[in-house]
Amino acid sequence: MIDRREFLKKSGLAAIGTVAAFSKSGSALLQEETADLGKSKLKEESIPVVISTWKHGIAANEASWKILSNNGTALDAVEQGVRVPEADPDVQSVGYGGLPDRDGYVTLDACIMDEKGNCGSVAYLQNIMHPISVARMVMEKTPHIMLVGDGALQFALANGFKKENLLTKKSKEAWLKWKKESNYSSHKLKGHDTIGLLAIDKAGNLSGACTTSGLAWKYHGRVGDSPLIGAGMYVDNEIGAAAATGKGEAVIKISGSFLVVELMRNGKSPQEACEIAVNRIVKKQPEYIDKYFQVGFIALDKQGRYGAYSVKNGFQFALYRNNMNQLLDSKFFIENQK
Ligand code: GLY
C-alpha cells in the first residue's frame, strides 16, 4: 500500500493550508498544521475519518469505523454505517419507523457513491428496510444510476430483499395526530433529519451515502434531495465529498453537495465550502427565515479535513477520527425564531 506522504505527493496535495472547525460556542476543536509536507506532515491519524449528520450519526459512525479500522473500504463503511439508523425504529426520519407521507405511506430515498465516481440511487421506494443497499445494488448490478417506485421495489425483491411493513405504531400515531390537527402548509413540514455519511479510508479513498424517509407529511410521490447525486450527496475522490440534510427542495435548487465539492476544488476548505453553500441558500431563498426551514451541509476533503454549517442553530454532526466519536454542534447562519 502506498504510504500517506507518497500518496499526498502523488495527488498534488503537498501544500494545503490550515483549517479550523468550530463548535457553536466558537472554540477551535481542531487545527491541522499542514503548510508544507517537506517541513511538517499531516498526522497519520488524520485518516480514516467518518462524518455524518445528526445524533443518529454516532451509532452509524461506530459501524463505519469498525470497517475502516480493519482496513475496509470507504464504500463498505458508508453503506454499513447508514444501515444502522435505517433499521432503528426510534429514528423517525430514516428507514424503518420513518414518518410517513400525508397519505400514511413510508416512502424512502437513498443514494451511494464510491471513489471511482460510480453511483446508485433509489427514490420513492416502499417496504424495504435498507434502501441504501438497494442503491448500491443498482450501482453494481445495473447499467443505470436511479430506480424509483415500483421498479425499484421489484428490483429489490428480485435481488433478495424482503418486503416489510416500515410504519411503526409510534409513527402511525404521529401521522394520525397530524391529520387531525395540521394543515398541508409546507412551512409546517418537519422531520427531515436525513442521514448523510462520508468516509475516507486508510487508502485515502472517499465514499458517501445518504438515506431518508424524507419530509414528514410530504405529498405522496414527493422525492427530495437525498437520492439525487449532486444534491443530497456527492463524491469526487480527487477533491472531497459532501452531504446535505434538511429541506430537500432548498438543497436541490442549488445542487448543494456538488456545489460544496466544487468550492473545495476551487481551493476552499470544507468549512468554507459549507458556509458558502448555506450563504447561497440564504441569498436566493428568502423563505429561509421560516421557523421550520433548515438545511445543513457536511464536507470531508481528501486530506481528512472536515466542515459543517447550517442555516439555523440546532444542526449537529457526528465526527469519528483519531479513535474518537463525537457529537458536535455545527456553526450556523442565524438563530431560529423562538
Ligand atoms: N433532505 C431530505 C428531504 O428533504 O427529503
Boltz pocket constraint, residues with backbone or C-beta under 6 A from the ligand:
constraints:
  - pocket:
      binder: B
      contacts: [[A, 192], [A, 194], [A, 212], [A, 213], [A, 214], [A, 215], [A, 223], [A, 224], [A, 225], [A, 226], [A, 244], [A, 245], [A, 246], [A, 247], [A, 248], [A, 249]]
      max_distance: 6.0
